Amino acid sequence: MDSAICYDSENKRLYKGIAGSKDCFIPKHDQKGYKKTTKYSIPNEPVEIVISSKGASYLYAKMLIKGKYLLNFQDIQALYLLNDCNIDSFQVVAGNWDELFDIIIKNYQNLYFTSESDIEKYLNVLDKIVLSENISVFRNKTSEKPTEWDGTFLVLLHSINKLSNIIECKNNSVIDDNTYFQKRLLSSCRNYLQRFADCYPTWEKKEGDSRLKQLSEKLLVVCEYIEKYGNPFEFVDLLTPDQTK
């Protein structure tokens, strides 16, 4: 029999059981090329689990409490992926339902707990990306060889996409008001803007480059965050070149 996530309504707990049982809550969907998004609401609890697949590559799960995301600081490799940063979701290779079930059950048991060390480790990796002159990024988690980026513009564009995503996820998460997370993320925002200000004069800008528009939109997200949680108009000082250098 296939395994499934089951819900014990008497003790209000999730556990791994058997598909088709009376407590079966989330069954597997092993159809080839499975593409679907399904929402599961835990009875009499403000918890919703959303499971989705985009075909043959990955399975995703998002956990929400009263409409707010439970953030995932464990998937540090996502920071190094070319077009991915799943801080607001839990991801496994397609077909690994048991692994996904284990992740959901573990996080359900610790719904309101996020350690400072998890936040610190995650944002430390982001800082390394921001401050690097080049970085190796993976196109997907199954890649054997990373793609080398040695252009400052591309590295910073990659960094700002990640940083703005984290800011947006934080704004919609259950730990949005976590003081440590707020201050630590502010530090990463400052690091990025300082790096941007130092490198911008050396860039060769090409008129009509769509990536410049993308960069400016993401920069606005960072500037707004600094203005909200830092000193008033602090971002202006960070973006202004130091004439004394």
Disulfide bonds with the S-S distance in Angstrom:
none
